[in-house]
């Protein structure tokens, strides 16, 4: 067989082995589940990215420039943190599975919740101020 | 190694390889949607927005071109009951999204609407 037994780590380059911090390969179904969860976070990040750009690009008639910028930058920064954080989440889960330790908490989840709430709060304040 | 035609088969009733392949497919669709929205910036920001469109589309294309390899590696992983996690793919996609977000923030804050 061309590729070495992945359980021994022989098929992996030294760099990958160092990034994964050794351990033993977990059940491949868990590795695939981790990958899908990572992709779900990436799509969340892409949705925030598209939302941020859409606010800036399509809302010129509705919002003033300051509000538009604020909402757009908040959404894009959230996309940045969720997108970058999703990789480290994936990596930390992979490492935990390889060492059979408890899975780390998803710290990007509260960030997403707080960020979403913050954007909503800015919108509520804007609507109230404009109505007054 | 069992195969049907050119495709290796596996005995996972949870259909993990197929679901993971579809998750990558949905991600390419999200990237194309993001690229379509970046298009709206092109009349205002020209080639700079074009770079964002190209980056998103190229990432989607790269994922699509490597889907078959990733699917087969997942099926082999199920067959052998061990697989090497695909660090290169996850790191590349996350890096691409981070770059798109940074360029997006730069566009909003520093490029005036023309």
gemmi code that builds the backbone of each chain (N, CA, C; Angstrom):
import gemmi

chains = {
    "A": [
        ("UNK", (0.852, -1.201, 0.000), (0.000, 0.000, 0.000), (0.887, 1.249, 0.000)),
        ("UNK", (0.440, 2.235, -0.759), (1.286, 3.423, -0.933), (1.412, 4.198, 0.384)),
        ("UNK", (0.281, 4.427, 1.050), (0.387, 5.243, 2.262), (0.577, 4.346, 3.486)),
        ("UNK", (1.391, 4.829, 4.392), (1.707, 4.051, 5.590), (0.490, 4.009, 6.507)),
        ("UNK", (0.513, 3.095, 7.443), (-0.575, 2.985, 8.404), (-0.704, 4.296, 9.178)),
        ("UNK", (-1.866, 4.989, 9.061), (-1.975, 6.298, 9.720), (-1.915, 6.195, 11.234)),
        ("UNK", (-2.214, 4.973, 11.787), (-2.196, 4.859, 13.246), (-0.796, 5.055, 13.825)),
        ("UNK", (0.195, 4.629, 13.034), (1.568, 4.753, 13.520), (2.093, 6.170, 13.355)),
        ("UNK", (1.367, 6.977, 12.567), (1.841, 8.329, 12.318), (2.899, 8.366, 11.237)),
        ("UNK", (3.193, 7.205, 10.621), (4.258, 7.156, 9.630), (3.903, 7.878, 8.342)),
        ("UNK", (2.598, 8.002, 8.052), (2.191, 8.646, 6.803), (2.156, 10.149, 6.905)),
        ("UNK", (2.457, 10.673, 8.044), (2.312, 12.106, 8.250), (3.676, 12.770, 8.253)),
        ("UNK", (3.714, 13.976, 7.740), (4.984, 14.695, 7.758), (5.286, 15.121, 9.197)),
        ("UNK", (6.543, 15.417, 9.446), (6.934, 15.804, 10.789), (6.202, 17.043, 11.268)),
        ("UNK", (5.923, 17.959, 10.324), (5.255, 19.205, 10.689), (3.853, 18.932, 11.236)),
        ("UNK", (3.070, 18.106, 10.490), (1.712, 17.783, 10.940), (1.736, 17.100, 12.291)),
        ("UNK", (2.683, 16.180, 12.465), (2.763, 15.474, 13.738), (3.008, 16.453, 14.867)),
        ("UNK", (3.850, 17.442, 14.608), (4.138, 18.426, 15.655), (2.908, 19.300, 15.923)),
        ("UNK", (2.181, 19.677, 14.836), (0.996, 20.507, 15.028), (-0.056, 19.762, 15.834)),
        ("UNK", (-0.194, 18.446, 15.587), (-1.225, 17.665, 16.268), (-0.774, 17.179, 17.647)),
        ("UNK", (0.497, 17.438, 17.996), (1.029, 17.078, 19.310), (0.937, 15.585, 19.587)),
        ("UNK", (1.221, 14.754, 18.592), (1.301, 13.313, 18.816), (-0.036, 12.678, 19.125)),
        ("UNK", (-0.041, 11.718, 20.049), (-1.260, 10.992, 20.367), (-1.540, 9.921, 19.337)),
        ("UNK", (-2.731, 9.317, 19.427), (-3.101, 8.270, 18.475), (-4.320, 8.717, 17.684)),
        ("UNK", (-4.418, 8.221, 16.422), (-5.542, 8.611, 15.576), (-6.853, 8.187, 16.232)),
        ("UNK", (-7.825, 9.110, 16.350), (-9.125, 8.724, 16.911), (-9.952, 7.967, 15.859)),
        ("UNK", (-11.133, 7.534, 16.255), (-12.100, 6.957, 15.323), (-12.263, 7.927, 14.143)),
        ("UNK", (-12.080, 7.451, 12.891), (-12.142, 8.371, 11.751), (-13.483, 9.094, 11.645)),
        ("UNK", (-14.547, 8.476, 12.196), (-15.853, 9.156, 12.145), (-15.836, 10.424, 12.977)),
        ("UNK", (-15.057, 10.412, 14.063), (-14.964, 11.615, 14.894), (-14.148, 12.694, 14.179)),
        ("UNK", (-13.085, 12.248, 13.492), (-12.294, 13.207, 12.712), (-13.159, 13.880, 11.648)),
        ("UNK", (-14.007, 13.079, 10.980), (-14.885, 13.647, 9.953), (-15.941, 14.552, 10.572)),
        ("UNK", (-16.474, 14.157, 11.741), (-17.469, 15.002, 12.407), (-16.852, 16.339, 12.806)),
        ("UNK", (-15.603, 16.301, 13.270), (-14.899, 17.534, 13.638), (-14.741, 18.433, 12.409)),
        ("UNK", (-14.416, 17.800, 11.265), (-14.246, 18.561, 10.024), (-15.558, 19.227, 9.605)),
        ("UNK", (-16.673, 18.500, 9.725), (-17.975, 19.080, 9.351), (-18.341, 20.225, 10.281)),
        ("UNK", (-18.034, 20.068, 11.573), (-18.341, 21.143, 12.518), (-17.514, 22.379, 12.188)),
        ("UNK", (-16.237, 22.155, 11.842), (-15.392, 23.267, 11.404), (-16.023, 23.973, 10.203)),
        ("UNK", (-16.493, 23.180, 9.227), (-17.081, 23.783, 8.031), (-18.356, 24.555, 8.363)),
        ("UNK", (-19.134, 24.056, 9.344), (-20.338, 24.784, 9.748), (-19.958, 26.145, 10.337)),
        ("UNK", (-18.881, 26.188, 11.126), (-18.399, 27.473, 11.669), (-17.910, 28.371, 10.535)),
        ("UNK", (-17.214, 27.790, 9.559), (-16.720, 28.590, 8.441), (-17.888, 29.202, 7.657)),
        ("UNK", (-18.932, 28.420, 7.465), (-20.098, 28.970, 6.747), (-20.765, 30.059, 7.562)),
        ("UNK", (-20.786, 29.903, 8.891), (-21.314, 30.966, 9.746), (-20.491, 32.232, 9.533)),
        ("UNK", (-19.171, 32.061, 9.508), (-18.281, 33.202, 9.287), (-18.538, 33.831, 7.921)),
        ("UNK", (-18.724, 32.995, 6.900), (-18.974, 33.519, 5.554), (-20.309, 34.263, 5.490)),
        ("UNK", (-21.315, 33.772, 6.239), (-22.605, 34.459, 6.263), (-22.452, 35.840, 6.893)),
        ("UNK", (-21.655, 35.926, 7.980), (-21.411, 37.216, 8.631), (-20.656, 38.148, 7.687)),
        ("UNK", (-19.684, 37.572, 6.964), (-18.900, 38.339, 5.995), (-19.806, 38.915, 4.909)),
        ("UNK", (-20.628, 38.042, 4.327), (-21.545, 38.490, 3.276), (-22.521, 39.523, 3.830)),
        ("UNK", (-23.000, 39.310, 5.076), (-23.914, 40.261, 5.698), (-23.259, 41.622, 5.891)),
        ("UNK", (-22.019, 41.615, 6.367), (-21.306, 42.876, 6.586), (-21.112, 43.649, 5.303)),
        ("UNK", (-20.697, 42.947, 4.255), (-20.493, 43.608, 2.971), (-21.826, 44.099, 2.403)),
        ("UNK", (-22.882, 43.290, 2.587), (-24.197, 43.676, 2.070), (-24.687, 44.948, 2.748)),
        ("UNK", (-24.502, 45.052, 4.073), (-24.934, 46.264, 4.790), (-24.226, 47.489, 4.205)),
        ("UNK", (-22.916, 47.358, 3.986), (-22.142, 48.481, 3.467), (-22.518, 48.784, 2.010)),
        ("UNK", (-22.763, 47.751, 1.212), (-22.925, 47.943, -0.225), (-24.367, 48.241, -0.641)),
        ("UNK", (-25.350, 47.724, 0.106), (-26.742, 47.835, -0.356), (-27.587, 48.811, 0.449)),
        ("UNK", (-27.113, 49.281, 1.610), (-27.967, 50.045, 2.508), (-27.700, 51.553, 2.436)),
        ("UNK", (-27.075, 52.010, 1.364), (-26.688, 53.417, 1.289), (-27.891, 54.355, 1.401)),
        ("UNK", (-29.061, 53.935, 0.891), (-30.230, 54.822, 0.915), (-30.914, 54.825, 2.279)),
        ("UNK", (-30.660, 53.780, 3.067), (-31.441, 53.572, 4.280), (-30.706, 54.079, 5.518)),
        ("UNK", (-29.405, 53.740, 5.611), (-28.620, 54.089, 6.799), (-27.659, 55.223, 6.443)),
        ("UNK", (-27.333, 56.033, 7.466), (-26.278, 57.018, 7.278), (-24.925, 56.325, 7.210)),
        ("UNK", (-23.878, 57.038, 6.762), (-22.569, 56.400, 6.599), (-21.976, 55.868, 7.906)),
        ("UNK", (-22.206, 56.576, 9.051), (-21.609, 56.110, 10.304), (-22.219, 54.781, 10.729)),
        ("UNK", (-23.560, 54.723, 10.700), (-24.226, 53.491, 11.125), (-23.844, 52.340, 10.203)),
        ("UNK", (-23.817, 52.648, 8.909), (-23.494, 51.601, 7.933), (-22.104, 51.034, 8.213)),
        ("UNK", (-21.178, 51.937, 8.447), (-19.806, 51.495, 8.737), (-19.728, 50.706, 10.021)),
        ("UNK", (-20.436, 51.206, 11.048), (-20.390, 50.519, 12.346), (-20.891, 49.095, 12.219)),
        ("UNK", (-22.087, 48.938, 11.623), (-22.670, 47.592, 11.489), (-21.765, 46.719, 10.629)),
        ("UNK", (-21.296, 47.277, 9.501), (-20.480, 46.477, 8.580), (-19.195, 46.017, 9.255)),
        ("UNK", (-18.512, 46.941, 9.955), (-17.235, 46.566, 10.588), (-17.466, 45.575, 11.719)),
        ("UNK", (-18.565, 45.753, 12.496), (-18.864, 44.790, 13.559), (-19.060, 43.391, 12.976)),
        ("UNK", (-19.856, 43.297, 11.904), (-20.116, 41.989, 11.297), (-18.842, 41.394, 10.710)),
        ("UNK", (-18.026, 42.241, 10.063), (-16.803, 41.724, 9.452), (-15.794, 41.293, 10.520)),
        ("UNK", (-15.734, 42.036, 11.635), (-14.813, 41.629, 12.704), (-15.271, 40.324, 13.329)),
        ("UNK", (-16.600, 40.173, 13.460), (-17.149, 38.913, 13.963), (-16.789, 37.773, 13.001)),
        ("UNK", (-16.905, 38.034, 11.700), (-16.539, 37.023, 10.690), (-15.068, 36.658, 10.818)),
        ("UNK", (-14.237, 37.656, 11.065), (-12.793, 37.433, 11.214), (-12.492, 36.534, 12.414)),
        ("UNK", (-13.113, 36.870, 13.561), (-12.834, 36.105, 14.782), (-13.395, 34.688, 14.673)),
        ("UNK", (-14.611, 34.552, 14.144), (-15.226, 33.226, 14.017), (-14.454, 32.392, 12.994)),
        ("UNK", (-14.064, 33.020, 11.882), (-13.339, 32.290, 10.842), (-11.978, 31.807, 11.323)),
        ("UNK", (-11.221, 32.700, 11.972), (-9.922, 32.296, 12.494), (-10.074, 31.336, 13.666)),
        ("UNK", (-11.054, 31.637, 14.547), (-11.253, 30.799, 15.723), (-11.698, 29.394, 15.362)),
        ("UNK", (-12.417, 29.244, 14.252), (-12.925, 27.917, 13.878), (-11.776, 26.959, 13.599)),
        ("UNK", (-10.676, 27.489, 13.044), (-9.530, 26.609, 12.793), (-8.920, 26.124, 14.110)),
        ("UNK", (-8.763, 27.050, 15.063), (-8.163, 26.654, 16.334), (-9.099, 25.744, 17.120)),
        ("UNK", (-10.399, 25.985, 16.978), (-11.385, 25.086, 17.587), (-11.191, 23.677, 17.010)),
        ("UNK", (-11.116, 23.595, 15.675), (-10.931, 22.296, 15.004), (-9.653, 21.622, 15.506)),
        ("UNK", (-8.577, 22.413, 15.576), (-7.278, 21.871, 15.972), (-7.308, 21.376, 17.422)),
        ("UNK", (-7.920, 22.181, 18.314), (-7.949, 21.793, 19.726), (-8.803, 20.555, 19.955)),
        ("UNK", (-9.917, 20.442, 19.192), (-10.755, 19.243, 19.313), (-9.976, 18.033, 18.808)),
        ("UNK", (-9.276, 18.208, 17.683), (-8.486, 17.110, 17.127), (-7.418, 16.655, 18.134)),
        ("UNK", (-6.736, 17.620, 18.736), (-5.699, 17.285, 19.726), (-6.310, 16.571, 20.918)),
        ("UNK", (-7.454, 17.067, 21.410), (-8.093, 16.444, 22.576), (-8.490, 15.011, 22.251)),
        ("UNK", (-9.017, 14.790, 21.021), (-9.426, 13.428, 20.647), (-8.218, 12.505, 20.559)),
        ("UNK", (-7.097, 13.051, 20.092), (-5.900, 12.221, 19.952), (-5.312, 11.823, 21.303)),
        ("UNK", (-5.562, 12.647, 22.319), (-5.025, 12.339, 23.646), (-6.110, 11.864, 24.595)),
        ("UNK", (-7.332, 11.668, 24.053), (-8.454, 11.145, 24.839), (-8.710, 12.007, 26.082)),
        ("UNK", (-8.558, 13.311, 25.928), (-8.881, 14.227, 27.016), (-10.241, 14.863, 26.704)),
        ("UNK", (-10.897, 15.487, 27.704), (-12.203, 16.104, 27.446), (-12.094, 17.166, 26.347)),
        ("UNK", (-13.141, 17.280, 25.518), (-13.106, 18.257, 24.429), (-13.130, 19.666, 25.008)),
        ("UNK", (-12.366, 20.584, 24.422), (-12.353, 21.975, 24.926), (-13.698, 22.651, 24.685)),
        ("UNK", (-13.993, 23.666, 25.500), (-15.234, 24.417, 25.313), (-15.123, 25.285, 24.056)),
        ("UNK", (-16.230, 25.445, 23.331), (-16.189, 26.293, 22.130), (-16.280, 27.779, 22.492)),
        ("UNK", (-15.117, 28.428, 22.676), (-15.184, 29.846, 23.086), (-15.688, 30.742, 21.960)),
        ("UNK", (-15.694, 30.238, 20.704), (-16.247, 31.084, 19.643), (-17.765, 31.164, 19.742)),
        ("UNK", (-18.411, 30.209, 20.427), (-19.874, 30.250, 20.536), (-20.359, 31.470, 21.329)),
        ("UNK", (-19.828, 31.718, 22.555), (-20.268, 32.938, 23.255), (-19.885, 34.222, 22.519)),
        ("UNK", (-18.756, 34.190, 21.785), (-18.379, 35.392, 21.021), (-19.415, 35.668, 19.938)),
        ("UNK", (-19.841, 34.598, 19.260), (-20.865, 34.760, 18.221), (-22.161, 35.299, 18.817)),
        ("UNK", (-22.559, 34.738, 19.974), (-23.795, 35.185, 20.610), (-23.687, 36.649, 21.027)),
        ("UNK", (-22.575, 37.004, 21.690), (-22.406, 38.379, 22.152), (-22.322, 39.344, 20.967)),
        ("UNK", (-21.592, 38.953, 19.932), (-21.456, 39.806, 18.753), (-22.787, 40.019, 18.054)),
        ("UNK", (-23.539, 38.936, 17.898), (-24.861, 39.055, 17.278), (-25.772, 39.959, 18.083)),
        ("UNK", (-25.723, 39.799, 19.429), (-26.546, 40.644, 20.293), (-26.131, 42.105, 20.186)),
        ("UNK", (-24.814, 42.342, 20.091), (-24.320, 43.716, 19.999), (-24.818, 44.383, 18.720)),
        ("UNK", (-24.722, 43.660, 17.593), (-25.198, 44.211, 16.320), (-26.696, 44.500, 16.398)),
        ("UNK", (-27.455, 43.563, 16.986), (-28.899, 43.764, 17.129), (-29.184, 44.986, 18.001)),
        ("UNK", (-28.399, 45.137, 19.094), (-28.606, 46.267, 19.994), (-28.348, 47.590, 19.274)),
        ("UNK", (-27.290, 47.633, 18.461), (-27.000, 48.856, 17.701), (-28.176, 49.190, 16.788)),
        ("UNK", (-28.738, 48.156, 16.143), (-29.877, 48.380, 15.259), (-31.095, 48.891, 16.028)),
        ("UNK", (-31.351, 48.307, 17.227), (-32.505, 48.725, 18.025), (-32.351, 50.199, 18.410)),
        ("UNK", (-31.151, 50.570, 18.884), (-30.905, 51.960, 19.275), (-31.137, 52.879, 18.070)),
        ("UNK", (-30.640, 52.463, 16.920), (-30.801, 53.264, 15.714), (-32.279, 53.473, 15.386)),
        ("UNK", (-33.068, 52.381, 15.435), (-34.494, 52.476, 15.098), (-35.197, 53.401, 16.094)),
        ("UNK", (-34.866, 53.263, 17.409), (-35.509, 54.089, 18.434), (-35.144, 55.560, 18.248)),
        ("UNK", (-33.867, 55.832, 17.985), (-33.416, 57.218, 17.831), (-34.085, 57.840, 16.612)),
        ("UNK", (-34.201, 57.056, 15.544), (-34.785, 57.606, 14.330), (-36.286, 57.828, 14.500)),
        ("UNK", (-36.933, 56.954, 15.308), (-38.372, 57.092, 15.511), (-38.673, 58.319, 16.367)),
        ("UNK", (-37.738, 58.659, 17.269), (-37.971, 59.772, 18.187), (-37.916, 61.119, 17.466)),
    ],
    "B": [
        ("UNK", (-9.115, -3.675, -1.018), (-9.982, -2.520, -0.736), (-11.215, -2.564, -1.648)),
        ("UNK", (-12.437, -2.669, -1.111), (-13.627, -2.785, -1.974), (-13.887, -1.486, -2.760)),
        ("UNK", (-14.300, -1.648, -4.017), (-14.626, -0.474, -4.836), (-15.858, -0.788, -5.679)),
        ("UNK", (-16.529, 0.286, -6.129), (-17.564, 0.164, -7.158), (-17.165, 1.125, -8.256)),
        ("UNK", (-16.793, 0.598, -9.408), (-16.235, 1.460, -10.442), (-14.929, 2.033, -9.937)),
        ("UNK", (-14.803, 3.358, -10.016), (-13.588, 4.002, -9.528), (-13.703, 4.436, -8.076)),
        ("UNK", (-14.892, 4.276, -7.499), (-15.114, 4.815, -6.167), (-14.965, 3.725, -5.125)),
        ("UNK", (-14.064, 3.911, -4.151), (-13.985, 2.941, -3.061), (-15.259, 2.984, -2.228)),
        ("UNK", (-15.652, 1.867, -1.657), (-16.869, 1.825, -0.840), (-16.494, 1.601, 0.621)),
        ("UNK", (-17.443, 1.883, 1.489), (-17.185, 1.737, 2.923), (-18.428, 1.179, 3.598)),
        ("UNK", (-18.289, 0.752, 4.827), (-19.413, 0.142, 5.523), (-19.986, 1.019, 6.611)),
        ("UNK", (-19.796, 2.331, 6.513), (-20.263, 3.219, 7.575), (-21.722, 3.587, 7.353)),
        ("UNK", (-22.627, 3.020, 8.199), (-24.054, 3.294, 8.048), (-24.374, 4.747, 8.388)),
        ("UNK", (-23.448, 5.450, 9.056), (-23.664, 6.859, 9.360), (-23.343, 7.763, 8.187)),
        ("UNK", (-22.880, 7.186, 7.076), (-22.588, 7.936, 5.841), (-21.681, 9.130, 6.083)),
        ("UNK", (-20.696, 8.966, 6.971), (-19.825, 10.090, 7.328), (-19.072, 10.681, 6.139)),
        ("UNK", (-18.462, 9.837, 5.256), (-17.728, 10.449, 4.139), (-18.623, 11.302, 3.244)),
        ("UNK", (-19.834, 10.784, 2.960), (-20.758, 11.508, 2.090), (-21.203, 12.823, 2.736)),
        ("UNK", (-21.523, 12.774, 4.032), (-21.977, 14.000, 4.703), (-20.863, 15.041, 4.750)),
        ("UNK", (-19.637, 14.563, 4.965), (-18.521, 15.511, 5.010), (-18.284, 16.133, 3.636)),
        ("UNK", (-18.402, 15.301, 2.588), (-18.251, 15.803, 1.225), (-19.310, 16.867, 0.922)),
        ("UNK", (-20.554, 16.613, 1.362), (-21.620, 17.590, 1.127), (-21.386, 18.869, 1.925)),
        ("UNK", (-20.809, 18.734, 3.125), (-20.503, 19.927, 3.926), (-19.485, 20.800, 3.202)),
        ("UNK", (-18.481, 20.163, 2.564), (-17.524, 20.935, 1.764), (-18.250, 21.592, 0.593)),
        ("UNK", (-19.180, 20.861, -0.020), (-19.946, 21.427, -1.142), (-20.747, 22.650, -0.723)),
        ("UNK", (-21.402, 22.579, 0.440), (-22.164, 23.741, 0.923), (-21.233, 24.917, 1.184)),
        ("UNK", (-20.033, 24.608, 1.647), (-19.087, 25.690, 1.917), (-18.697, 26.400, 0.616)),
        ("UNK", (-18.523, 25.638, -0.478), (-18.218, 26.302, -1.752), (-19.380, 27.202, -2.163)),
        ("UNK", (-20.622, 26.747, -1.913), (-21.773, 27.581, -2.263), (-21.758, 28.878, -1.455)),
        ("UNK", (-21.435, 28.777, -0.153), (-21.352, 29.993, 0.674), (-20.294, 30.941, 0.132)),
        ("UNK", (-19.169, 30.389, -0.312), (-18.096, 31.232, -0.857), (-18.560, 31.928, -2.130)),
        ("UNK", (-19.324, 31.220, -2.969), (-19.807, 31.833, -4.210), (-20.802, 32.943, -3.897)),
        ("UNK", (-21.662, 32.727, -2.873), (-22.599, 33.784, -2.483), (-21.829, 35.013, -1.996)),
        ("UNK", (-20.798, 34.778, -1.169), (-19.980, 35.900, -0.688), (-19.334, 36.620, -1.873)),
        ("UNK", (-18.838, 35.852, -2.847), (-18.214, 36.460, -4.030), (-19.231, 37.315, -4.784)),
        ("UNK", (-20.471, 36.821, -4.887), (-21.509, 37.565, -5.603), (-21.786, 38.896, -4.914)),
        ("UNK", (-21.755, 38.889, -3.564), (-22.015, 40.144, -2.841), (-20.816, 41.089, -2.965)),
        ("UNK", (-19.588, 40.537, -2.995), (-18.408, 41.388, -3.241), (-18.512, 42.081, -4.600)),
        ("UNK", (-19.188, 41.433, -5.563), (-19.353, 42.034, -6.894), (-20.000, 43.424, -6.797)),
        ("UNK", (-20.874, 43.592, -5.792), (-21.582, 44.862, -5.635), (-20.607, 46.009, -5.342)),
        ("UNK", (-19.419, 45.685, -4.826), (-18.410, 46.714, -4.528), (-17.631, 47.121, -5.767)),
        ("UNK", (-17.701, 46.316, -6.822), (-16.839, 46.590, -7.980), (-17.066, 47.957, -8.631)),
        ("UNK", (-18.328, 48.422, -8.778), (-18.499, 49.764, -9.361), (-17.836, 50.859, -8.516)),
        ("UNK", (-17.730, 50.628, -7.183), (-17.165, 51.654, -6.300), (-15.666, 51.494, -6.099)),
        ("UNK", (-15.205, 50.263, -5.986), (-13.810, 50.037, -5.614), (-12.990, 49.358, -6.694)),
        ("UNK", (-13.613, 49.047, -7.836), (-12.863, 48.555, -8.986), (-12.084, 47.283, -8.741)),
        ("UNK", (-10.810, 47.311, -9.141), (-10.001, 46.084, -9.117), (-9.830, 45.537, -7.705)),
        ("UNK", (-9.852, 46.425, -6.702), (-9.658, 45.935, -5.335), (-10.794, 44.977, -4.953)),
        ("UNK", (-12.044, 45.388, -5.284), (-13.176, 44.491, -5.035), (-13.071, 43.260, -5.920)),
        ("UNK", (-12.536, 43.442, -7.129), (-12.336, 42.306, -8.033), (-11.415, 41.261, -7.423)),
        ("UNK", (-10.403, 41.731, -6.681), (-9.500, 40.803, -6.003), (-10.254, 39.960, -4.975)),
        ("UNK", (-11.178, 40.629, -4.240), (-11.966, 39.897, -3.242), (-12.846, 38.845, -3.911)),
        ("UNK", (-13.490, 39.243, -5.022), (-14.331, 38.296, -5.772), (-13.483, 37.104, -6.203)),
        ("UNK", (-12.307, 37.399, -6.787), (-11.435, 36.336, -7.296), (-10.980, 35.420, -6.163)),
        ("UNK", (-10.615, 36.013, -5.012), (-10.131, 35.187, -3.896), (-11.211, 34.213, -3.430)),
        ("UNK", (-12.453, 34.714, -3.315), (-13.543, 33.837, -2.864), (-13.829, 32.753, -3.894)),
        ("UNK", (-13.865, 33.127, -5.177), (-14.170, 32.146, -6.227), (-13.050, 31.111, -6.331)),
        ("UNK", (-11.794, 31.564, -6.239), (-10.674, 30.618, -6.343), (-10.657, 29.637, -5.171)),
        ("UNK", (-11.013, 30.138, -3.968), (-11.088, 29.224, -2.828), (-12.152, 28.159, -3.075)),
        ("UNK", (-13.327, 28.609, -3.566), (-14.399, 27.651, -3.866), (-13.936, 26.640, -4.918)),
        ("UNK", (-13.237, 27.137, -5.927), (-12.753, 26.268, -7.007), (-11.757, 25.246, -6.469)),
        ("UNK", (-10.835, 25.717, -5.623), (-9.825, 24.814, -5.060), (-10.489, 23.716, -4.238)),
        ("UNK", (-11.522, 24.092, -3.462), (-12.233, 23.082, -2.668), (-12.886, 22.064, -3.592)),
        ("UNK", (-13.545, 22.576, -4.652), (-14.246, 21.669, -5.556), (-13.292, 20.717, -6.262)),
        ("UNK", (-12.121, 21.233, -6.656), (-11.175, 20.389, -7.378), (-10.581, 19.301, -6.484)),
        ("UNK", (-10.570, 19.537, -5.163), (-9.969, 18.542, -4.274), (-11.033, 17.714, -3.546)),
        ("UNK", (-12.311, 17.888, -3.916), (-13.371, 17.177, -3.205), (-13.236, 15.672, -3.356)),
        ("UNK", (-12.913, 15.227, -4.564), (-12.824, 13.805, -4.837), (-11.701, 13.161, -4.004)),
        ("UNK", (-10.563, 13.854, -3.976), (-9.437, 13.352, -3.186), (-9.825, 13.236, -1.715)),
        ("UNK", (-10.529, 14.291, -1.223), (-10.907, 14.298, 0.195), (-11.924, 13.204, 0.498)),
        ("UNK", (-12.901, 13.008, -0.428), (-13.910, 11.963, -0.243), (-13.249, 10.592, -0.192)),
        ("UNK", (-12.329, 10.329, -1.120), (-11.669, 9.029, -1.154), (-10.815, 8.817, 0.085)),
        ("UNK", (-10.164, 9.871, 0.549), (-9.342, 9.738, 1.750), (-10.230, 9.445, 2.968)),
        ("UNK", (-11.446, 10.022, 2.986), (-12.369, 9.738, 4.091), (-12.840, 8.289, 4.036)),
        ("UNK", (-13.159, 7.808, 2.818), (-13.621, 6.420, 2.676), (-12.503, 5.458, 3.082)),
        ("UNK", (-11.270, 5.758, 2.653), (-10.136, 4.913, 3.054), (-9.967, 4.940, 4.567)),
        ("UNK", (-10.177, 6.136, 5.153), (-10.069, 6.254, 6.606), (-11.058, 5.350, 7.316)),
        ("UNK", (-12.322, 5.315, 6.803), (-13.342, 4.437, 7.395), (-12.929, 2.979, 7.208)),
        ("UNK", (-12.423, 2.637, 6.019), (-12.018, 1.253, 5.740), (-10.914, 0.794, 6.688)),
        ("UNK", (-9.921, 1.699, 6.911), (-8.757, 1.316, 7.719), (-8.958, 1.637, 9.195)),
        ("UNK", (-10.095, 2.250, 9.507), (-10.427, 2.636, 10.876), (-9.407, 3.607, 11.476)),
        ("UNK", (-8.777, 4.414, 10.651), (-7.891, 5.484, 11.132), (-7.623, 6.392, 9.958)),
        ("UNK", (-7.651, 7.708, 10.195), (-7.305, 8.620, 9.100), (-6.532, 9.821, 9.613)),
        ("UNK", (-5.708, 10.366, 8.729), (-4.927, 11.543, 9.077), (-5.810, 12.769, 8.868)),
        ("UNK", (-5.983, 13.598, 9.906), (-6.813, 14.798, 9.726), (-6.210, 15.736, 8.686)),
        ("UNK", (-7.100, 16.395, 7.926), (-6.676, 17.187, 6.778), (-6.370, 18.625, 7.213)),
        ("UNK", (-5.213, 18.805, 7.861), (-4.855, 20.138, 8.377), (-4.724, 21.146, 7.253)),
        ("UNK", (-4.133, 20.728, 6.133), (-3.879, 21.677, 5.047), (-5.190, 22.285, 4.546)),
        ("UNK", (-6.225, 21.461, 4.372), (-7.502, 21.976, 3.854), (-8.156, 22.924, 4.841)),
        ("UNK", (-8.233, 22.511, 6.124), (-8.910, 23.375, 7.091), (-8.133, 24.681, 7.265)),
        ("UNK", (-6.819, 24.590, 7.338), (-6.022, 25.807, 7.525), (-6.181, 26.732, 6.319)),
        ("UNK", (-6.182, 26.173, 5.101), (-6.278, 27.010, 3.908), (-7.628, 27.723, 3.834)),
        ("UNK", (-8.707, 26.994, 4.135), (-10.036, 27.621, 4.053), (-10.174, 28.703, 5.125)),
        ("UNK", (-9.730, 28.389, 6.371), (-9.830, 29.387, 7.441), (-8.987, 30.615, 7.092)),
        ("UNK", (-7.790, 30.404, 6.548), (-6.927, 31.533, 6.183), (-7.590, 32.382, 5.100)),
        ("UNK", (-8.211, 31.725, 4.149), (-8.887, 32.459, 3.077), (-10.003, 33.343, 3.631)),
        ("UNK", (-10.800, 32.784, 4.566), (-11.897, 33.564, 5.137), (-11.349, 34.736, 5.954)),
        ("UNK", (-10.266, 34.484, 6.690), (-9.659, 35.557, 7.489), (-9.165, 36.680, 6.567)),
        ("UNK", (-8.501, 36.316, 5.471), (-8.003, 37.331, 4.533), (-9.167, 38.123, 3.936)),
        ("UNK", (-10.239, 37.427, 3.547), (-11.412, 38.119, 2.994), (-11.984, 39.109, 4.009)),
        ("UNK", (-12.065, 38.689, 5.291), (-12.624, 39.560, 6.318), (-11.729, 40.784, 6.535)),
        ("UNK", (-10.399, 40.564, 6.565), (-9.476, 41.691, 6.782), (-9.576, 42.675, 5.619)),
        ("UNK", (-9.588, 42.167, 4.391), (-9.700, 43.050, 3.225), (-11.053, 43.773, 3.213)),
        ("UNK", (-12.096, 43.063, 3.690), (-13.413, 43.690, 3.782), (-13.405, 44.854, 4.762)),
        ("UNK", (-12.800, 44.645, 5.948), (-12.719, 45.708, 6.957), (-11.916, 46.885, 6.387)),
        ("UNK", (-10.811, 46.563, 5.713), (-9.997, 47.623, 5.100), (-10.831, 48.428, 4.109)),
        ("UNK", (-11.609, 47.728, 3.289), (-12.432, 48.406, 2.293), (-13.426, 49.356, 2.950)),
        ("UNK", (-14.111, 48.867, 3.993), (-15.140, 49.685, 4.640), (-14.510, 50.906, 5.302)),
        ("UNK", (-13.362, 50.715, 5.968), (-12.806, 51.802, 6.774), (-11.956, 52.783, 5.969)),
        ("UNK", (-11.229, 52.283, 4.960), (-10.201, 53.142, 4.358), (-10.417, 53.468, 2.893)),
        ("UNK", (-11.291, 52.720, 2.213), (-11.511, 53.055, 0.813), (-12.791, 53.884, 0.699)),
        ("UNK", (-12.685, 55.132, 0.213), (-13.891, 55.962, 0.086), (-14.777, 55.431, -1.036)),
        ("UNK", (-16.098, 55.560, -0.849), (-17.023, 55.193, -1.929), (-16.871, 56.198, -3.062)),
        ("UNK", (-16.656, 55.685, -4.275), (-16.527, 56.593, -5.424), (-17.727, 56.472, -6.332)),
    ],
}
model = gemmi.Model(1)
for chain_id, residues in chains.items():
    chain = gemmi.Chain(chain_id)
    for i, (resn, *xyz) in enumerate(residues, 1):
        res = gemmi.Residue()
        res.name, res.seqid = resn, gemmi.SeqId(i, " ")
        for name, pos in zip(("N", "CA", "C"), xyz):
            atom = gemmi.Atom()
            atom.name, atom.element = name, gemmi.Element(name[0])
            atom.pos, atom.b_iso = gemmi.Position(*pos), 0.0
            res.add_atom(atom)
        chain.add_residue(res)
    model.add_chain(chain)
structure = gemmi.Structure()
structure.add_model(model)
structure.setup_entities()
